[in-house]
Amino acid sequence: MKQPERRLESRFLCANLVRVSWTADDGFHEADGNLDDVAPSGCRLLMDEGIPEKTSIAIRCDDTLFLGTVQYCHAGEIGFDLGIEFDRIGAWERGKFEPRHLLDVRKLRAEPE
């Protein structure tokens, strides 16, 4: 089931491999994921394994580190879809880190004739 859009700011579709780490009852975990979209207050990750809601995570994108909390984790057709809220509003800024493939969703809207 697709989550309704709740962000107040624009989001950017993207594709960038990331390294995700977190601690659970059974110890420290690390896994690769794909950054699927990003906004100043959070992002969406696609991963092969799920992470429980409310888990604090660290996301390493090249030389940039983002800290956040899992807001949702849904099993999909291929892997898991995770919604992440960054610990700090404005954590992501295009000038600080730009994913390798980035698309401004607003530019997809048709211009009025």
Summary of the structure (lengths in Angstrom):
residues: 113
radius of gyration: 14.2
end to end distance: 34.6
largest distance: 57.8
contacts: 301
relative contact order: 0.24
helix: 4%
strand: 54%
